[in-house]
Amino acid sequence: MVFNNRGSERFLIKIYPTYFSRVFDDELLIVEAWGKNAVRVRSFVDLNYKERLNALTQESKQEIEKVSIHEIQNGIELINGKIRVVLDHRDRLTFYNEKGEILLKEFIRLRAVKHDDGAEDVGTVEITKDFNSTLKLKSREYKSNCSNGFKVTTRFEPNPKEKIYGMGQYQQTYLDLKNTVLELAQRNSQISIPFFISNIGYGFLWNNPGIGEVSFAKNITRWEMYSTDYMDYWITAGDNPKEILRNYSNVTGKSPRMPDNLLGLWQSKLRYRTKEEVMSVVKKYREKEIPLSTIAIDYFHWPKQGEYRFDEDYWPNPEEMIKELKETYQVEPIISVWPTVQTDAENYNEYLEKGYLVKVNRGIRLTMQIQGNTVFVDMTNKQARKYVWNLIKKNYVDKGAHYFWLDVAEPGYSVYDFDNYRYKKGSDLQCGNIYPIDYLKMVWEGMPADKPVVTLVRGGWAGAQKYGALLWSGDIDSSFEAFQNQVNTGLNVGMSGIPWWTTDIGGFHGGNPNDPEFRELLIRWFEYAVFSPILRMHGDRLPHSKPLSNFGGGSMVTGAPNEIWSYGDEVETILTKYIRIREVLRPYISELMEEAHLLGDPLMRTLFYEYPEDLRAWEVENTYLFGSDLLVAPIIYYNQTNREVYLPEGDSWINLWTKKVYSGGQKIKVTAVLSEIPVFIKEKEKNKFNSLFKIIEEEV
């Protein structure tokens, strides 16, 4: 079909049952129904179609009977349930909900065409209200970067009333991301997951794993890729955020089931240096009758990076240790592995000869320096993943370890020169965000089918949840300033489709166990973490101890003690009480984990996720619902002993500590002494939390 042949451009349109394609000049455009109430848009420069699923790996289960494609005046439309997309004679896409309201519209500012009869025909162009016809801005733009790729820009009209949530993990205080600029790249403590939910009623996935930037500005929304040859995005409509996020989870995947035995306390520090140190900590938890779920065996338990094995000078007979941890103490070890290889590792030449290492475009191949010259493994290379996994299986899995900590997974380059690194799948600029996904796939595909996969990982991207990704907030500072970023950041991770997320309690960098301010920070952070998916003690505490040796597994320093009892009697008493609270919450948390597995719902939820009709709920920050029945308002400032809390309308709420009942739809001021975090229980579900109330009564 050809339409718009009056102007200077002619578009060739082909129609199929669930999609249509348009060819014009150097661009192939495909608009396709993809999943429930959703549409996928792809554009290929020079008509070079290539199939890439990227994050959209799940079967879309398309309801074909709900899809229709029609020619309309000066354009073509595709309808898929609650969403309608129109390609008009301007070559612009506009997305509507089922009420006919605009959800999203491409942005173009080009000249108008005047004809002899005086009529205006904008063809592939638009006349703006201010007749600014010289901007020459296209909605979809390719510009050669003269290095086997294109700088690609996709533009959309802004909506000044829009609120935007999701996009992964950025260390900032904002919950609403409107009017922010975000780098589309992985860094230590930054995890780009380019999916967001809008309060207007749609969700949007940027389905290109290249390095770039998005600007949600007042005057334009702009997605930029620095080196690629295609555009790919997915958009879904829904009546509320829960419906939208579930639509997204249906096409990108859901988290697997979380084992119940991992829902208690995770103990970690930088770092336990020997088998004896690990066992002494576990035994002391048993003596103190403090329940423990896991203990971490952190980095440099190995002789050299890239060998993926215990240094048996410090970890003799690891199989026996793992067996004792699991069978005698019911504690699961979690083993840290890095995607790095030292140039003096015993198998470095094998990595090099087989092409398993990340390449560089200039300079010496040196991508990280820690305990020697180090190069990253190319995890986008399937054979490299297989090689590494065979070592992990032989030296860890076959010895009884089943949970792994994929650290430095961004990968954590010493310098984030994204234009300098090259993978088997392409340059870092073209596909860099896929690196942590492939790293996760190594464990997901390698583990035996009868073993659950829960992988603590310092990086991710869209769809990471389906590979058992447990994200954490990275190597952040041990300060109240860093803590103030975490609540909203964690909520945005959940709105990005990643239900499993955690933090280093107390932050990572620094923190002296004898410092009164840090002790207060640790308490406030621990209280918050009890009401999060995973309760995890970790950090690089001060002062450091000297290395045990100058080589192998003893060559790295260790931080000060970081156990429950390491901060004095008052702190130990408070933290122990909260561990008891966590223990009685475990059945409830298990239910939330099942919801995440079956539906894709986050455990930590913005108020508007459960109360979308309450307009004030969309304005609330640093407060969240843990599941649907607990409202949590963390204390995130030093010496703070009270705060305001908004209770969503439609339900009544019980203060956990005072048992006072409040009606919803109001803001109240609550006190919060050091040993208390403001928590409210939905009144109609109070019987579910009888054990929790009992613990509070015993404490009083």
MISEMAR-140279 format. One line per 10 residues: number of its first residue (from 1); their letters; for each residue x, y, z of C-alpha. Coordinates in Angstrom, 2 decimals. Each point is the difference from the previous one (the first is absolute). Layout:
! MISEMAR-140279
NUM = a = X:Y:Z | ...
//
This chain:
! MISEMAR-140279
1 = mvfnnrgser = 0.00:0.00:0.00 | 1.16:3.53:-0.75 | -1.37:3.04:1.76 | 0.82:3.72:0.13 | 0.99:0.18:-3.67 | -1.06:3.63:-0.28 | 3.15:1.37:1.61 | 3.61:-0.67:-0.76 | 0.17:-3.26:2.00 | -1.61:-3.37:-0.72
11 = flikiyptyf = -0.20:-2.67:2.70 | -0.28:-3.66:-0.87 | -2.03:-1.80:2.68 | -0.39:-3.76:0.34 | -2.67:-1.41:2.32 | 0.11:-3.34:1.81 | -2.33:-1.52:2.64 | 1.84:1.47:3.02 | 2.34:2.63:-1.44 | 0.63:2.41:-2.82
21 = srvfddelli = 3.24:1.19:-1.56 | 0.91:3.21:-1.74 | 2.92:0.57:-2.38 | 1.24:3.44:-0.94 | 3.47:0.97:-1.17 | 2.52:-1.35:2.52 | -2.42:-1.23:2.70 | -2.03:-3.15:0.56 | -2.64:0.56:2.69 | -1.88:-2.91:1.60
31 = veawgknavr = -2.92:0.54:2.38 | -1.22:-3.20:1.61 | -2.46:-1.17:2.64 | 2.17:-1.58:2.67 | -1.60:-1.40:3.14 | -3.11:1.13:1.81 | -1.07:3.59:-0.75 | 3.45:0.70:-1.40 | 1.86:1.00:-3.15 | 3.62:-0.40:-1.05
41 = vrsfvdlnyk = 1.60:2.54:-2.35 | 3.19:-0.73:-1.89 | 1.91:2.09:-2.50 | 2.96:-1.19:-2.10 | 2.35:2.30:-1.84 | 0.76:-0.83:-3.64 | -2.86:-2.55:0.17 | 2.35:-2.47:1.76 | -2.44:-2.10:1.98 | 1.50:-2.20:2.71
51 = erlnaltqes = -1.91:-1.99:2.61 | 1.03:0.91:3.54 | -2.28:-0.84:2.91 | 2.16:1.75:2.60 | -2.23:0.22:3.10 | -3.16:-1.27:-1.74 | 0.89:-3.66:0.36 | -3.29:-1.41:1.27 | -2.69:-1.30:-2.31 | -2.36:2.91:-0.48
61 = kqeiekvsih = -3.11:-2.22:-0.02 | -1.62:2.37:-2.40 | -3.80:0.05:0.00 | -0.36:0.38:-3.74 | -3.73:0.59:0.20 | 0.69:3.25:1.89 | 2.33:1.30:-2.71 | -1.27:1.97:-2.98 | 1.73:2.12:-2.61 | -1.85:2.56:-2.11
71 = eiqngielin = 0.64:2.61:-2.63 | -1.29:3.33:1.19 | -0.03:3.44:-1.54 | 3.61:1.05:-0.59 | 1.40:-2.93:1.94 | -0.23:-3.48:1.45 | -0.88:-1.23:3.48 | 0.66:-3.14:2.02 | -2.20:-0.86:2.99 | 1.01:-2.57:2.59
81 = gkirvvldhr = -2.44:-0.10:2.89 | 0.36:3.19:2.04 | 2.63:1.62:-2.22 | -0.30:1.58:-3.44 | 2.89:1.30:-2.09 | -0.36:2.20:-3.06 | 2.63:0.65:-2.66 | -1.10:3.20:-1.68 | 0.93:1.71:-3.25 | 2.71:1.89:1.93
91 = drltfynekg = 1.78:-3.34:0.59 | -0.72:0.51:3.69 | -1.20:-2.62:2.47 | -2.59:0.92:2.62 | -1.17:-2.40:2.71 | -3.48:0.16:1.53 | -1.83:-1.81:2.78 | -3.41:-1.54:-0.56 | -1.68:3.30:0.97 | 1.77:1.75:-2.86
101 = eillkefirl = 2.34:1.94:2.29 | 3.58:0.53:-1.16 | 2.54:-1.99:1.98 | 3.11:0.81:-2.01 | 0.70:1.80:-3.26 | 3.14:0.25:-2.07 | 1.59:3.44:-0.29 | 0.78:1.56:-3.40 | 0.76:3.58:-1.00 | 0.48:0.26:-3.77
111 = ravkhddgae = -0.98:2.44:-2.70 | -3.46:0.15:-1.58 | -0.60:-0.49:-3.71 | -2.09:2.59:-1.91 | -1.83:-1.04:-3.17 | -1.22:2.08:-2.93 | -3.58:-0.19:1.23 | 1.09:1.56:3.30 | -0.61:-3.13:2.00 | 2.46:-1.11:2.61
121 = dvgtveitkd = 1.29:-3.57:-0.16 | 2.37:-0.88:2.79 | 0.87:-3.40:-1.50 | 2.62:-1.35:2.35 | 0.00:3.32:1.81 | -1.97:1.99:2.50 | -0.87:3.68:0.33 | 0.45:0.92:3.65 | -2.22:2.53:1.71 | 2.76:2.59:-0.04
131 = fnstlklksr = 0.81:-0.80:-3.66 | 3.63:-0.66:0.95 | 0.59:-1.85:-3.26 | 3.79:0.14:-0.22 | 0.97:-2.33:2.86 | 0.20:-3.07:-2.28 | -0.49:-2.45:2.87 | -1.26:-3.46:-0.88 | -1.66:-2.41:2.40 | 2.37:-2.82:-1.00
141 = eyksncsngf = 3.44:1.11:-1.04 | 3.13:-1.85:-1.11 | 3.34:1.79:-0.27 | 3.11:-1.88:-1.04 | 2.71:0.04:2.64 | 2.56:-1.01:-2.64 | 0.92:-3.10:2.02 | -2.25:-2.74:-1.33 | -3.06:1.29:1.78 | -2.47:2.83:0.43
151 = kvttrfepnp = -0.85:2.44:2.71 | -3.73:-0.63:0.37 | -2.51:2.40:1.52 | -3.67:-0.68:0.71 | -2.13:2.97:1.05 | -3.41:0.22:1.67 | -2.25:2.88:0.93 | 0.23:0.84:3.73 | -2.96:0.09:2.36 | 0.54:2.57:2.77
161 = kekiygmgqy = -2.38:-1.83:2.34 | 1.67:-3.38:-0.44 | 1.68:-1.93:2.81 | 2.53:-2.70:-0.81 | 1.08:-2.92:2.18 | 2.42:-2.86:-0.50 | 3.14:0.01:-2.20 | 2.05:-2.05:2.44 | 2.48:1.17:2.61 | 1.48:3.49:0.08
171 = qqtyldlknt = 1.60:1.43:3.12 | -2.23:3.02:0.44 | -2.90:1.07:2.19 | -2.70:0.20:-2.68 | -2.93:-2.37:-0.20 | -1.71:1.87:-2.86 | 2.54:0.07:-2.84 | -1.70:2.68:-2.07 | 2.49:2.79:-0.82 | 3.02:-2.24:0.55
181 = vlelaqrnsq = 2.73:-1.14:-2.39 | 1.15:-3.61:0.39 | 3.00:-1.79:-1.44 | -0.91:-3.31:-1.63 | 3.04:-1.89:1.28 | 1.16:-2.24:2.83 | 2.32:1.34:2.67 | 0.80:-1.05:3.53 | -3.21:0.92:1.93 | -1.81:1.00:-3.25
191 = isipffisni = -2.19:-2.55:-1.78 | -1.74:1.12:-3.17 | -3.32:-1.78:-0.53 | -1.69:2.08:-2.71 | -3.63:-0.69:0.86 | -2.29:2.55:1.61 | -3.62:0.39:1.01 | -1.81:3.27:-0.60 | -2.87:1.35:2.07 | -1.75:0.71:-3.32
201 = gygflwnnpg = -0.66:-3.72:-0.37 | 2.76:-1.68:-1.97 | 3.29:-1.82:0.42 | 2.96:0.43:-2.32 | 3.02:-2.24:-0.61 | 3.02:1.20:-1.96 | 1.03:-3.37:-1.41 | 3.53:0.80:-1.16 | 2.92:-1.00:2.29 | 2.41:2.56:-1.43
211 = igevsfakni = 1.58:2.83:1.95 | -1.85:3.29:-0.15 | -2.09:2.53:1.86 | -3.63:0.90:0.59 | -1.29:3.45:0.81 | -3.48:0.40:1.50 | 0.10:3.78:-0.42 | -2.82:2.51:0.14 | 0.29:0.80:-3.67 | 0.79:-3.45:-1.44
221 = trwemystdy = 0.52:-3.65:0.82 | 3.09:-1.22:-1.83 | 1.69:-3.41:-0.18 | 3.50:-0.05:-1.45 | 2.24:-2.91:-0.96 | 3.62:0.78:-0.78 | 0.68:-2.89:-2.39 | -2.69:-2.28:-1.39 | -1.91:-0.72:-3.20 | -3.54:-0.44:1.30
231 = mdywitagdn = -2.71:1.27:2.35 | -2.15:-2.32:2.06 | -2.58:0.92:2.61 | -3.09:-1.56:1.53 | -3.01:1.75:1.49 | -3.00:-1.32:1.91 | -3.20:1.61:1.26 | -1.73:-0.80:3.26 | -2.57:1.32:2.43 | 2.46:0.08:2.91
241 = pkeilrnysn = 3.71:-0.55:0.75 | -0.56:-3.57:1.15 | -1.58:-1.00:-3.31 | 2.78:1.75:-1.94 | 2.81:-1.67:1.95 | -1.62:-3.40:-0.36 | -0.30:0.54:-3.77 | 3.72:0.76:-0.03 | 0.88:-3.06:2.10 | -1.98:-2.21:-2.35
251 = vtgksprmpd = 2.28:0.85:-2.92 | 3.34:0.40:1.80 | -0.32:-2.75:2.61 | -0.57:-0.42:3.71 | 2.24:-0.87:2.90 | 0.32:-3.68:0.89 | -1.16:-1.25:3.39 | 2.04:1.28:2.93 | 0.88:-2.82:2.45 | -1.43:0.63:3.46
261 = nllglwqskl = 3.31:-0.79:1.68 | 1.52:3.17:-1.51 | -2.53:2.38:1.56 | 1.86:0.50:3.28 | 3.24:1.82:0.76 | 2.86:-0.02:-2.52 | 3.36:0.56:1.72 | 2.85:1.53:-1.95 | 2.99:2.29:0.35 | 3.03:1.01:-1.98
271 = ryrtkeevms = 1.31:-2.67:0.49 | 0.27:-3.33:1.83 | 3.53:-1.16:-0.78 | -0.06:-3.62:1.14 | -2.20:-2.98:0.68 | 0.60:0.52:3.72 | -1.32:3.57:-0.10 | -3.19:-1.11:-1.76 | -0.64:-2.88:2.36 | 0.68:2.07:3.11
281 = vvkkyrekei = -2.60:2.59:-1.09 | -2.61:-2.65:-0.77 | 0.62:-1.76:3.31 | -0.38:3.26:1.93 | -3.34:0.68:-1.67 | -1.09:-3.47:1.13 | 1.24:0.64:3.55 | -1.90:3.27:0.16 | -3.10:-1.69:-1.46 | -0.16:2.54:-2.82
291 = plstiaidyf = -1.40:-1.65:-3.15 | 2.21:0.20:-3.06 | -0.90:-0.84:-3.61 | 3.22:0.53:-1.96 | 3.62:0.99:0.37 | 2.09:1.50:-2.79 | 3.44:-1.15:-1.05 | 1.19:3.15:-1.68 | 2.61:0.85:-2.61 | 3.63:-1.13:0.07
301 = hwpkqgeyrf = -0.72:-3.33:1.57 | 1.63:-1.17:-3.26 | 3.72:-0.23:-0.86 | -0.33:2.12:-3.16 | -2.93:1.63:-1.75 | -1.22:-2.16:-2.85 | 0.83:-3.33:1.65 | -3.38:-0.28:1.77 | 1.03:-2.15:2.93 | 0.74:0.20:3.71
311 = dedywpnpee = 3.56:0.68:1.06 | 0.39:-3.09:2.16 | 2.79:1.57:2.03 | -2.77:2.03:1.65 | -3.05:-2.09:-0.88 | 1.06:-3.65:0.45 | -2.57:-2.63:-0.91 | -2.76:2.45:-1.07 | -2.41:-2.85:-0.68 | 0.08:-0.97:3.68
321 = mikelketyq = -0.54:3.64:1.07 | -2.99:0.43:-2.32 | -1.53:-3.25:1.22 | 0.39:1.05:3.64 | -1.54:3.41:-0.66 | -3.03:-1.48:-1.71 | -0.64:-3.12:2.04 | 1.10:0.99:3.50 | -0.95:3.68:0.00 | -2.58:0.21:-2.82
331 = vepiisvwpt = 1.94:2.93:-1.44 | 0.48:0.36:-3.76 | 3.37:1.31:-1.18 | -0.09:2.53:-2.83 | 3.19:0.10:-2.04 | 1.38:3.17:-1.60 | 1.32:-0.29:-3.55 | 1.38:2.74:-2.21 | 0.08:0.12:-3.83 | 3.70:0.89:0.09
341 = vqtdaenyne = 3.22:-1.77:-0.91 | 3.44:0.94:1.30 | 2.74:-0.08:-2.61 | 2.02:-2.28:2.29 | -2.84:-2.49:0.59 | 0.89:-3.58:-0.80 | -2.54:-0.08:-2.86 | 0.34:3.56:-1.34 | 1.51:-1.14:-3.28 | -2.93:-2.34:-0.59
351 = ylekgylvkv = -2.43:2.93:0.32 | 2.19:2.01:-2.35 | 0.54:-2.66:-2.63 | -3.70:-0.87:-0.24 | -1.17:3.61:-0.26 | -1.89:-0.02:3.32 | 1.11:3.45:1.20 | -1.43:3.47:-0.55 | 1.89:1.83:-2.74 | 1.08:3.64:0.02
361 = nrgirltmqi = 0.06:2.36:-2.97 | 3.05:1.94:1.13 | 2.82:-0.25:2.49 | 1.10:-2.98:2.07 | -2.59:-2.67:0.74 | -0.45:0.80:3.67 | -3.57:0.49:1.16 | 0.45:-0.12:3.78 | 2.83:0.03:2.50 | -0.53:-1.76:3.31
371 = qgntvfvdmt = 2.62:-2.34:1.39 | 1.65:-0.01:-3.40 | -0.67:0.81:-3.66 | -3.49:-1.20:-0.82 | -2.21:-0.49:-3.05 | -3.74:-0.71:-0.03 | -1.47:-3.20:-1.42 | -2.26:0.63:-3.00 | -3.27:-1.31:1.42 | -1.78:0.68:-3.31
381 = nkqarkyvwn = 2.07:-2.87:-1.42 | -1.93:-3.22:0.62 | 3.15:-2.12:-0.11 | 1.68:2.25:2.57 | -3.01:-0.37:2.30 | 0.14:-3.76:-0.43 | 3.70:-0.08:0.83 | -0.45:2.06:3.18 | -3.05:-1.99:1.06 | 1.86:-3.27:-0.32
391 = likknyvdkg = 2.56:1.33:2.51 | -2.75:1.26:2.32 | -1.81:-3.32:-0.17 | 3.13:-2.02:0.70 | 1.30:2.13:2.84 | -3.21:1.27:1.64 | -3.21:-1.68:-1.13 | 1.37:-3.53:0.17 | 1.24:0.80:3.50 | -3.51:0.96:1.14
401 = ahyfwldvae = -0.25:3.77:-0.60 | -3.11:1.04:-1.92 | -0.27:3.79:0.41 | 2.28:2.55:-1.59 | 0.84:3.66:0.33 | 0.83:1.47:-3.40 | 1.98:3.03:1.03 | 1.47:2.66:-2.32 | -2.65:-1.07:-2.53 | -0.41:3.32:-1.85
411 = pgysvydfdn = 2.90:-0.79:-0.80 | 1.76:2.29:2.48 | 2.62:1.52:-2.25 | 2.70:2.07:1.68 | -0.96:2.71:-2.51 | -3.47:-0.04:-1.57 | 1.21:0.77:-3.51 | -2.89:-1.75:-1.70 | 1.34:0.80:-3.46 | 3.21:-1.93:0.71
421 = yrykkgsdlq = -1.36:-3.50:0.69 | -1.08:-2.65:-2.44 | -1.95:-3.25:0.49 | -0.86:-2.97:-2.18 | -3.53:1.39:-0.39 | 1.26:3.42:-1.03 | 1.59:3.11:1.42 | -0.77:1.07:3.56 | -1.85:3.01:-1.42 | -2.21:-2.30:-2.06
431 = cgniypidyl = -0.90:-2.61:2.62 | 1.69:0.81:3.31 | -3.09:-0.34:2.17 | -0.41:-3.64:-1.03 | 3.24:-0.99:1.78 | -1.51:-0.60:3.47 | -2.93:-1.85:-1.59 | 2.34:-2.47:-1.68 | 1.97:-0.30:3.24 | -3.25:-0.94:1.78
441 = kmvwegmpad = -0.89:-2.45:-2.78 | 3.24:-1.85:0.69 | -1.30:-1.00:3.45 | -3.63:-0.38:-1.06 | 0.82:-2.37:-2.84 | 2.76:-1.82:1.85 | -1.69:-0.87:3.28 | -1.74:-3.38:0.23 | -3.72:0.22:-0.71 | -0.91:-1.18:3.50
451 = kpvvtlvrgg = 1.96:2.82:1.69 | -1.52:3.46:0.56 | 1.91:2.91:-1.49 | 0.40:3.12:2.13 | 2.93:2.09:-1.17 | 1.17:3.11:1.82 | 1.22:2.26:-2.78 | 1.43:3.52:-0.33 | -1.51:0.74:-3.38 | -3.02:-0.80:-2.11
461 = wagaqkygal = -2.23:1.12:-2.82 | -3.57:-0.50:-1.14 | -1.06:-3.60:0.52 | 2.71:-0.80:2.56 | -2.69:-1.21:2.41 | -0.69:-3.18:-1.95 | 3.59:-1.18:0.53 | -0.26:0.16:3.79 | 1.58:3.45:0.35 | 0.16:1.38:3.53
471 = lwsgdidssf = 1.25:3.54:-0.52 | 1.63:2.04:2.70 | 0.84:3.66:0.14 | 3.73:-0.42:-0.47 | 2.97:1.56:1.72 | -1.70:3.05:1.47 | 1.22:2.20:2.81 | -0.61:-0.80:3.67 | -1.87:3.21:0.77 | -3.45:1.35:0.61
481 = eafqnqvntg = 0.34:1.88:-3.29 | 0.37:-3.29:-1.87 | -2.80:-1.57:2.03 | -2.33:2.81:-1.06 | 0.34:-1.17:-3.60 | -0.93:-3.61:0.64 | -3.73:-0.01:0.75 | -1.13:1.70:-3.19 | 2.70:-1.79:-1.99 | -1.24:-3.39:1.17
491 = lnvgmsgipw = -3.55:0.93:-0.92 | 1.07:0.94:-3.51 | 1.81:-3.33:-0.36 | -3.28:-1.74:0.86 | -1.86:2.12:-2.53 | 2.58:-1.15:-2.56 | -1.20:-3.59:0.30 | 2.72:-1.22:2.40 | -1.65:-1.30:3.21 | 3.23:-1.17:1.70
501 = wttdiggfhg = 2.12:2.87:1.29 | 2.08:0.63:3.09 | 2.66:2.29:1.48 | 3.16:-0.22:2.05 | -1.37:0.79:3.45 | 1.90:3.07:1.16 | 1.41:0.61:-3.48 | 3.21:-1.43:-1.37 | 2.84:2.54:0.10 | 1.16:0.63:3.56
511 = gnpndpefre = -1.85:0.11:3.27 | 1.81:-0.48:3.28 | -1.78:-2.33:2.46 | 1.05:2.30:2.86 | -1.43:3.18:-1.56 | -3.32:1.00:1.68 | -1.39:1.57:-3.18 | 0.81:-3.09:-2.03 | -1.63:-2.21:2.64 | -3.17:2.04:-0.35
521 = llirwfeyav = 0.21:-0.27:-3.79 | 0.42:-3.76:0.25 | -3.07:-0.32:2.23 | -2.20:2.14:-2.24 | 1.23:-1.82:-3.11 | -0.55:-3.42:1.59 | -3.54:0.93:1.02 | -0.72:0.96:-3.59 | 1.66:-3.13:-1.43 | -2.18:-2.29:2.13
531 = fspilrmhgd = -2.89:1.20:-2.17 | 1.80:-0.68:-3.29 | 0.29:-3.13:-2.16 | 3.38:-1.08:1.43 | 1.50:0.93:3.39 | 3.75:0.25:-0.61 | 2.86:1.15:2.22 | 2.99:1.08:-2.07 | 2.60:2.75:-0.09 | 3.65:0.97:0.02
541 = rlphskplsn = 0.31:1.07:3.63 | 2.89:1.93:1.50 | 2.75:-0.42:0.98 | 1.43:-2.60:-2.38 | 2.17:-2.90:1.06 | 3.22:-0.85:-1.82 | 0.07:-2.79:-2.59 | 0.91:-3.47:1.16 | 2.63:-0.34:-2.73 | 1.36:1.65:-3.12
551 = fgggsmvtga = -1.50:-2.50:-2.41 | -3.06:-2.12:-0.76 | -3.10:-0.11:2.18 | 1.67:1.82:2.87 | 1.17:3.03:-1.93 | -3.02:2.28:0.40 | -0.77:2.14:3.05 | -3.11:-0.57:2.06 | -2.35:2.47:1.63 | -0.97:0.25:3.65
561 = pneiwsygde = -2.61:-2.42:1.42 | -3.52:0.47:-1.32 | -2.11:-2.48:1.95 | -3.07:0.81:2.09 | 2.09:0.11:3.16 | 2.77:2.19:-1.47 | -1.61:3.33:0.91 | -0.56:-0.18:3.75 | -2.74:-1.35:2.24 | -2.68:2.58:-0.87
571 = vetiltkyir = 0.35:-0.58:-3.72 | 0.05:-3.77:0.44 | -3.18:0.09:2.07 | -1.87:2.09:-2.58 | 1.22:-2.00:-3.00 | -0.81:-3.29:1.69 | -3.55:1.23:0.62 | -0.34:0.83:-3.69 | 1.31:-3.40:-1.00 | -2.84:-1.46:2.08
581 = irevlrpyis = -2.40:2.28:-1.87 | 1.44:-1.23:-3.30 | -0.43:-3.61:1.08 | -3.71:0.39:0.75 | -0.45:1.86:-3.30 | 1.51:-2.81:-2.03 | -3.33:-1.69:-0.90 | -1.32:3.37:-1.19 | 3.19:0.70:-1.97 | -0.26:-3.47:-1.52
591 = elmeeahllg = -3.47:0.92:-1.27 | 1.40:3.19:-1.54 | 2.76:-1.98:-1.68 | -2.64:-2.27:-1.51 | -1.89:3.04:-1.31 | 3.24:1.21:-1.59 | 0.51:-3.40:-1.61 | -3.53:-0.41:-1.32 | -0.93:3.60:-0.82 | 3.13:2.13:-0.06
601 = dplmrtlfye = -1.04:2.26:2.89 | 2.82:1.64:1.98 | 0.24:-0.64:3.73 | 0.71:3.67:0.77 | -2.78:2.04:-1.61 | -0.73:3.67:-0.45 | -3.23:1.06:1.68 | -1.64:0.66:-3.35 | 0.76:-3.56:-1.15 | -2.75:-1.22:2.34
611 = ypedlrawev = -1.98:3.27:0.17 | 0.08:1.51:-3.52 | -3.27:1.89:0.50 | 1.44:1.91:2.96 | 1.62:2.97:-1.71 | 1.96:0.94:3.12 | 1.62:-3.44:-0.01 | 1.81:0.98:-3.23 | 1.75:2.80:1.87 | 1.37:-2.06:2.92
621 = entylfgsdl = 3.72:-0.74:0.14 | 2.23:-1.96:2.42 | -3.01:-2.02:1.12 | -1.08:-3.33:-1.42 | -2.22:-3.02:0.31 | 1.71:-3.30:0.78 | -2.45:-2.19:-1.82 | -3.52:1.37:0.19 | -0.49:-0.14:3.78 | 2.98:1.73:1.63
631 = lvapiiyynq = 0.82:3.68:-0.38 | 3.59:0.94:0.87 | 1.38:3.51:0.52 | 3.78:-0.26:0.63 | 1.93:2.50:2.07 | 2.78:1.17:-2.31 | 1.48:3.04:1.78 | 2.47:0.18:2.87 | -1.55:0.68:3.42 | -3.50:-0.07:-1.48
641 = tnrevylpeg = -2.64:-1.26:2.44 | -3.24:0.84:-1.79 | -1.35:0.41:-3.50 | -3.16:0.57:-1.97 | -1.70:-3.01:-1.53 | -2.76:-0.02:-2.60 | -2.50:-2.85:0.34 | -1.79:-0.84:-3.27 | -3.73:0.45:-0.11 | -2.38:-2.93:-0.21
651 = dswinlwtkk = 1.38:-1.92:2.98 | 0.62:0.45:3.70 | 3.51:-0.48:1.38 | 1.36:-1.21:3.35 | 3.22:1.40:1.43 | 2.13:-3.07:0.76 | 1.49:1.51:3.15 | -3.00:1.77:1.57 | -2.84:-2.03:-1.55 | -1.83:3.25:-0.64
661 = vysggqkikv = -2.30:-0.16:-3.03 | -0.02:2.75:-2.64 | -2.34:0.48:-2.90 | 1.62:0.26:-3.42 | 0.22:3.09:-2.15 | 1.87:2.09:2.53 | 3.51:1.05:0.94 | 1.03:-0.60:3.61 | 3.11:0.67:2.07 | 1.50:-2.97:1.82
671 = tavlseipvf = 2.83:-0.35:2.48 | 2.80:-2.45:-0.69 | 2.52:-0.58:2.76 | 3.24:-1.67:-1.05 | -1.38:-3.50:0.49 | -3.16:0.62:-2.06 | -0.73:0.44:-3.70 | -3.46:1.32:-0.90 | -2.02:-2.97:-1.24 | -3.75:-0.16:-0.56
681 = ikekeknkfn = -2.10:-3.10:-0.57 | -3.14:-0.04:-2.10 | -2.72:-0.40:2.61 | -2.08:-2.54:-1.89 | 3.07:-2.27:-0.23 | 1.10:0.37:3.64 | -0.62:-3.66:0.89 | 2.69:-0.98:-2.46 | 2.54:1.77:2.20 | -0.90:-1.27:3.48
691 = slfkiieeev = 3.51:-1.40:0.47 | 1.47:3.38:-0.87 | -2.18:1.77:2.56 | 1.03:-2.61:2.58 | 3.70:0.77:-0.47 | -0.65:3.71:0.49 | -1.96:-0.70:3.19 | 2.85:-2.14:1.33 | 2.49:2.78:-0.68 | -2.15:2.51:1.86
//
